Amino acid sequence: MAVPAVLAVGALATVMAQGVLAASFAVSGTHFQVSSGKLTSSGLSSYVHTDRDTDGRGHPVALLGIGKASLADICQSAQVETPVGTVVFKLTAGGRAGPVSADSLVIDGEDLVGDARFGTAQIGRDAASLDAVPGVHGPKGKFGLQAGDIAVAGVRSHAWSATGGNFRLKGLRVSVSLDGEKCF
């Protein structure tokens, strides 16, 4: 019985690492900011979802599945309470170092702001039938949205989680600072 279980766990780990299956986890209870000068992708699937934190509280989000994503730059920041005070955790990449890319990027966001162009948009599609981003679909009978190629300039989002396969972060910089500035 142990061998099939080990094989099953290995298979699940492999498909999660390849970005075919999103990992599910309890969110921290701290949302964060994400920004980029420009985001382009080969597809978008979205539906309403609820993230749960470790205390079981629900956070309504738009689950945004983004196919092969390319970002001109990226900034992610979160304010975190520590024994020495509130710090800003900040991650930046891209810009002069080159674009940031990710496969099967999934963002659980409260909002997304920017100037967007969607190709072949389908708004109101049943969430269970979404197929623009492999593995990203919601419950049957629920509202969904999907689009072909997308481009969004001036991206700003407040999110609870982000997952993806094969992140490539050129010019990565991570900092933690008491007097740090958030992305926006």
N, C-alpha and C positions, 0 to 999 in steps of 0.2 A: 504494500500500500504506500510506502514511503517513496518509492521510485516514481510512480505516477504523479504524486504531489510535488516532488522536486521538479519534475519535467514541466508541470503546469506552471509553477512559480517561475521557472526559467523562461518559459514561453511568454508569460505576462510581462516579465522584466524586459525581455527583448523587444516586444511590440511597444512598450512605453518608451524605451530608450530611442526607438526609431520614430517616435512621434505618431504612431498609428493609433494608439490608445492613450487617452489623457489619464494622468494619475489623479486620483481624487484624494483630497486632504482637507482637514479642518483649517480654516483661515485663522490668522493670528488675532483678529479683533482690531487690527490697525490697518486702515486703508492707506494707499500710497498714491503718489502722482507719477504719471508717465507723460513725457512729451517727446516730440520729434518734429524736425523741420518738414519732413515729407515721408510718407509711408506709401509704398506700392505693393500690390499683391496679385496673385493669380486667382484669387477667389475670396469670398466672404460668406459665412453662414452665421446667423444670429438668432437667438431666442431668449425669452425671459427665464431666469433661473434663480435659485436661492442658494447662496453660500452659507454655511454654518460655521460659527467659530467654536472654540473648544468648550465654551459655556453653553452651547446649543442655540445661541441667538442666531436668528436668520438675518441675512443681508440680501435684499433683492438686487439683482444685477442683470445686465444684458450680457449673456455669454457670447463673446465675439470670437468665432473661429476664423483665422486668417491663414490662407494657404501658404505659398512660398512668399514670405515677407521680406522686403528690403526697406531699410530705414536710412535716411541720409545721416541721421545722428539719433542718439537716444539719451534721455535723462530719466532716471527713476529716483524718487526720494521719498523718505518716510520719517516722520517725527516719532521718536521712541523714548519713552520714559525710562530713566536709569537711576541708580542710587546717587549719581553725581549731577543729575539734572536732565533736562530734555535735550536729546541729541538729534542731529539730522544724519541719517544714513543715506548716502548718495552714491549712485552708480551712473557713470557717463561713458559713452563710447561713440565711435564714428567720427563724423566731422572731417577734419583734415586727414585722419588716418584711413578713411575709406568707409563705405557703407557697412551697416550692421545687417545681418540676415538671420532668419530663423525659419525653420520648416514647421508647419502645423502649429502656429502660435495661437494660444487660446488665452484671452483676457476676460476676466470676470469684472466688468466695469460698471460703475454707477452712471457714468456719462462719457461721451466722446465728442469733442468739439474740434472743428476744422473745416476747411473748404474741400469738399469731396466731389469725385466723379466716380459713378458706378456704371459698369457695363452690364447689360442684360439683367437689370434688377427685377426680382420677384418678391413683392411685399405682400404678406398675408399667406404665404405658403405654409402648409402643415409642417410643424417643426420636425416631425418624425420622418418626413420625406426630403429633408435638406441633403444635398449631395455636392455642393460646390467645394467643400473642404472635407476630405475623407475622415470619417470617424466623428464628425461634429454634426449631431442631430439631437433634437429634443423629444419630449413626450408626444405621443399621438394626440391629435386634436388641439394642440397649442399653437399659438401664433409664431410664425417664423419669417425670416427675411433672408434672402441670399442674393448675391451678385457675382458676375464674372470678374473681369479685371477691375481693380479699384485703385484710385490714387487719392490720398488725403494730404493736403498741405496744412501746416500749422497745427499738428495734432496735440491735443491736451486731453488727458483722461484722469479720473480718479478711479482706482481699481482696488479690488480685494485680493486678487491673485492673478498670476500669469504663469503659463507653462508652455513649453515648446520643445521640439526636437532639434538638435543640431544648431544651437545658437553659435553664431560667429560674431564676436565682439571685438572689432579692430580698435586699438587705442583705448582699451578698457581702463577705467580708473574708478576705484572704490574708496570712499572716505567716510569717516565718522567724526563729527565735530560738534562741540557745544554751541558754537556760534555759526554753524553752517546755514547756507541758504538752500531752500527747497527749489525744485525745478521751475515753479511759477507761483 
